[in-house]
Amino acid sequence: MGARGSIGTFVLSALREQGLPVRASARKPQPGQFPTDIEVFAADLGDPASLHSAFAGVRQVFLYAHHDGTDGVIAAARAAGVEKLVLMSSGSVIHPTSAGNIITEEHRAIENAFAAASDLTVVPVRPLVLATNALNWAWPIKAGNTVALYKLDALTAPIHESDVAAVAVAALAGNTSPQVSGLLTGPARLSQRDQVAAIAAATGKDITVTELSRREASAQFSRFMPADEAEAVLQFLDDADAGNSPATDTVTQVTGRPATGFDIWAADHDADS
């Protein structure tokens, strides 16, 4: 599900490369969006009726955690005889210092709702910091090559979306090790300042950074999300600034190869900035 999303695209591609039969869904699929040799369904997690046909004959489903429609997803999966749900969740659920954050607790509630369906096998995949968060900087880079950030030197280990997908595909392909649901990160911690520098190197642009106060950052984030979610994002950055955002080797444990560096992610997305 969400096969046009940043992670779903890689999941679909990897399953096809492994020769596994796969069906794709999107809320509003358009002609030409998917390879012609796969089935495509219009399906929405918030619309249980759309799930029954999409799930029919399917044994395993990759889907994104969403607070709307969880009961409907479970009911549709049961009715279709789905055996396994691989759930794109958040590493904050198992990251101790993220407990209590409203975004964390929303993901925890979704995981708990699926876990309560004991007749289904549910495998959470838990990235902590997605490298794609840096795409939020694309507009200011294009507009003037200056990025205003809160906690410039907060260290995180952003993970490439292809690595998240690789772990999800491992779960779909039968990997039952606990590491599949471990804390997913990139290979090394980088400050936001250094992430911007990596984007500058990849794009050849002279990008400068300025630092926002907490009040300024709250006002900026609140333009694009509810105020309580903006506060939750600031809390994540405060926690990272306190040194609490780790780098793990979960990708290597699951896939047998190193996680992808942020410099490679920046090069992969150079056209976006």
GIQUI-V260267 format. One record per residue. N is the residue number from 1. SS is DSSP state (H for helix, E for strand, L for the rest). D_FIRST is the distance of its C-alpha to the first C-alpha in Angstrom with 2 decimals. Layout:
n=N ss=SS d_first=D_FIRST
n=N ss=SS d_first=D_FIRST
This chain:
n=1 ss=L d_first=0.00
n=2 ss=L d_first=3.78
n=3 ss=L d_first=5.27
n=4 ss=L d_first=8.44
n=5 ss=L d_first=8.80
n=6 ss=L d_first=11.69
n=7 ss=L d_first=10.24
n=8 ss=H d_first=6.98
n=9 ss=H d_first=9.69
n=10 ss=H d_first=11.85
n=11 ss=H d_first=9.70
n=12 ss=H d_first=9.31
n=13 ss=H d_first=13.00
n=14 ss=H d_first=14.24
n=15 ss=H d_first=13.02
n=16 ss=H d_first=14.69
n=17 ss=H d_first=17.70
n=18 ss=L d_first=18.15
n=19 ss=L d_first=18.32
n=20 ss=L d_first=15.69
n=21 ss=L d_first=14.37
n=22 ss=L d_first=10.72
n=23 ss=E d_first=8.64
n=24 ss=E d_first=6.27
n=25 ss=E d_first=4.93
n=26 ss=E d_first=6.25
n=27 ss=L d_first=8.71
n=28 ss=L d_first=11.58
n=29 ss=L d_first=11.28
n=30 ss=L d_first=14.75
n=31 ss=L d_first=16.98
n=32 ss=L d_first=17.21
n=33 ss=L d_first=13.99
n=34 ss=L d_first=12.83
n=35 ss=L d_first=15.21
n=36 ss=L d_first=17.14
n=37 ss=L d_first=16.98
n=38 ss=L d_first=13.41
n=39 ss=E d_first=12.12
n=40 ss=E d_first=10.02
n=41 ss=E d_first=9.18
n=42 ss=E d_first=9.42
n=43 ss=L d_first=7.61
n=44 ss=L d_first=8.37
n=45 ss=L d_first=8.60
n=46 ss=L d_first=12.21
n=47 ss=L d_first=12.87
n=48 ss=H d_first=13.25
n=49 ss=H d_first=14.73
n=50 ss=H d_first=11.70
n=51 ss=H d_first=9.91
n=52 ss=H d_first=12.95
n=53 ss=H d_first=12.80
n=54 ss=H d_first=9.14
n=55 ss=H d_first=9.96
n=56 ss=L d_first=13.46
n=57 ss=L d_first=14.70
n=58 ss=L d_first=11.86
n=59 ss=L d_first=13.34
n=60 ss=E d_first=10.75
n=61 ss=E d_first=7.21
n=62 ss=E d_first=5.91
n=63 ss=E d_first=5.04
n=64 ss=E d_first=7.43
n=65 ss=L d_first=10.78
n=66 ss=L d_first=11.83
n=67 ss=L d_first=15.25
n=68 ss=L d_first=14.81
n=69 ss=L d_first=13.94
n=70 ss=H d_first=13.90
n=71 ss=H d_first=16.39
n=72 ss=H d_first=14.56
n=73 ss=H d_first=11.45
n=74 ss=H d_first=14.14
n=75 ss=H d_first=16.12
n=76 ss=H d_first=13.56
n=77 ss=H d_first=12.73
n=78 ss=H d_first=16.51
n=79 ss=H d_first=17.31
n=80 ss=H d_first=15.19
n=81 ss=L d_first=16.63
n=82 ss=L d_first=13.61
n=83 ss=L d_first=15.48
n=84 ss=E d_first=13.42
n=85 ss=E d_first=10.73
n=86 ss=E d_first=10.36
n=87 ss=E d_first=10.29
n=88 ss=E d_first=10.46
n=89 ss=L d_first=13.79
n=90 ss=L d_first=17.07
n=91 ss=H d_first=20.14
n=92 ss=H d_first=22.30
n=93 ss=H d_first=21.88
n=94 ss=H d_first=24.09
n=95 ss=L d_first=26.08
n=96 ss=H d_first=29.38
n=97 ss=H d_first=30.53
n=98 ss=H d_first=27.33
n=99 ss=L d_first=27.99
n=100 ss=L d_first=28.68
n=101 ss=L d_first=26.73
n=102 ss=H d_first=24.84
n=103 ss=H d_first=21.56
n=104 ss=H d_first=22.09
n=105 ss=H d_first=22.94
n=106 ss=H d_first=19.97
n=107 ss=H d_first=17.68
n=108 ss=H d_first=20.27
n=109 ss=H d_first=20.22
n=110 ss=H d_first=16.49
n=111 ss=H d_first=17.01
n=112 ss=H d_first=20.11
n=113 ss=H d_first=18.60
n=114 ss=H d_first=16.20
n=115 ss=H d_first=19.16
n=116 ss=L d_first=21.32
n=117 ss=L d_first=19.45
n=118 ss=L d_first=21.64
n=119 ss=L d_first=20.83
n=120 ss=L d_first=17.29
n=121 ss=E d_first=16.94
n=122 ss=E d_first=14.95
n=123 ss=E d_first=15.00
n=124 ss=E d_first=14.70
n=125 ss=E d_first=14.48
n=126 ss=E d_first=16.94
n=127 ss=E d_first=17.78
n=128 ss=L d_first=20.82
n=129 ss=L d_first=21.27
n=130 ss=E d_first=18.84
n=131 ss=H d_first=20.86
n=132 ss=H d_first=18.81
n=133 ss=H d_first=20.72
n=134 ss=H d_first=23.60
n=135 ss=H d_first=22.14
n=136 ss=H d_first=23.58
n=137 ss=H d_first=26.90
n=138 ss=H d_first=26.37
n=139 ss=H d_first=27.99
n=140 ss=H d_first=31.14
n=141 ss=H d_first=31.52
n=142 ss=H d_first=31.49
n=143 ss=H d_first=33.69
n=144 ss=H d_first=36.35
n=145 ss=L d_first=35.44
n=146 ss=E d_first=35.89
n=147 ss=E d_first=33.26
n=148 ss=E d_first=34.21
n=149 ss=E d_first=32.73
n=150 ss=E d_first=33.37
n=151 ss=L d_first=34.55
n=152 ss=L d_first=34.94
n=153 ss=L d_first=35.84
n=154 ss=L d_first=33.23
n=155 ss=E d_first=31.87
n=156 ss=E d_first=28.22
n=157 ss=L d_first=26.43
n=158 ss=L d_first=23.36
n=159 ss=E d_first=20.70
n=160 ss=L d_first=19.27
n=161 ss=H d_first=15.50
n=162 ss=H d_first=15.97
n=163 ss=H d_first=17.63
n=164 ss=H d_first=14.91
n=165 ss=H d_first=12.57
n=166 ss=H d_first=15.57
n=167 ss=H d_first=15.91
n=168 ss=H d_first=12.36
n=169 ss=H d_first=13.05
n=170 ss=H d_first=16.43
n=171 ss=H d_first=15.15
n=172 ss=H d_first=13.10
n=173 ss=L d_first=16.31
n=174 ss=L d_first=18.50
n=175 ss=L d_first=19.91
n=176 ss=L d_first=21.08
n=177 ss=L d_first=23.24
n=178 ss=H d_first=23.35
n=179 ss=H d_first=22.85
n=180 ss=H d_first=19.11
n=181 ss=H d_first=18.92
n=182 ss=L d_first=21.82
n=183 ss=E d_first=22.28
n=184 ss=E d_first=20.63
n=185 ss=L d_first=22.71
n=186 ss=L d_first=24.11
n=187 ss=L d_first=27.42
n=188 ss=L d_first=29.87
n=189 ss=L d_first=30.56
n=190 ss=E d_first=31.35
n=191 ss=E d_first=32.75
n=192 ss=H d_first=31.16
n=193 ss=H d_first=34.34
n=194 ss=H d_first=33.70
n=195 ss=H d_first=30.08
n=196 ss=H d_first=31.51
n=197 ss=H d_first=34.15
n=198 ss=H d_first=31.60
n=199 ss=H d_first=29.95
n=200 ss=H d_first=33.48
n=201 ss=H d_first=34.29
n=202 ss=H d_first=31.20
n=203 ss=H d_first=31.82
n=204 ss=L d_first=35.60
n=205 ss=L d_first=35.84
n=206 ss=L d_first=38.28
n=207 ss=L d_first=36.11
n=208 ss=E d_first=37.90
n=209 ss=E d_first=36.75
n=210 ss=E d_first=38.24
n=211 ss=E d_first=37.78
n=212 ss=E d_first=36.89
n=213 ss=L d_first=38.54
n=214 ss=H d_first=36.46
n=215 ss=H d_first=37.49
n=216 ss=H d_first=36.60
n=217 ss=H d_first=33.18
n=218 ss=H d_first=32.52
n=219 ss=H d_first=33.55
n=220 ss=H d_first=31.41
n=221 ss=H d_first=28.16
n=222 ss=L d_first=28.93
n=223 ss=L d_first=28.81
n=224 ss=L d_first=25.03
n=225 ss=L d_first=24.02
n=226 ss=L d_first=25.79
n=227 ss=H d_first=28.90
n=228 ss=H d_first=27.87
n=229 ss=H d_first=24.72
n=230 ss=H d_first=27.02
n=231 ss=H d_first=29.36
n=232 ss=H d_first=26.68
n=233 ss=H d_first=25.92
n=234 ss=H d_first=29.69
n=235 ss=H d_first=30.01
n=236 ss=H d_first=27.59
n=237 ss=H d_first=29.78
n=238 ss=H d_first=32.94
n=239 ss=H d_first=31.79
n=240 ss=H d_first=31.09
n=241 ss=H d_first=34.48
n=242 ss=L d_first=36.06
n=243 ss=L d_first=34.88
n=244 ss=L d_first=32.24
n=245 ss=L d_first=29.16
n=246 ss=L d_first=29.33
n=247 ss=L d_first=28.29
n=248 ss=L d_first=27.18
n=249 ss=L d_first=27.02
n=250 ss=H d_first=23.88
n=251 ss=H d_first=22.18
n=252 ss=H d_first=25.36
n=253 ss=H d_first=25.61
n=254 ss=H d_first=22.19
n=255 ss=H d_first=22.15
n=256 ss=L d_first=25.92
n=257 ss=L d_first=26.03
n=258 ss=L d_first=26.67
n=259 ss=L d_first=24.13
n=260 ss=L d_first=24.08
n=261 ss=L d_first=26.64
n=262 ss=H d_first=26.21
n=263 ss=H d_first=28.63
n=264 ss=H d_first=26.35
n=265 ss=H d_first=23.43
n=266 ss=H d_first=25.94
n=267 ss=H d_first=26.99
n=268 ss=H d_first=23.48
n=269 ss=L d_first=23.15
n=270 ss=H d_first=26.78
n=271 ss=H d_first=26.07
n=272 ss=H d_first=24.24
n=273 ss=L d_first=27.43
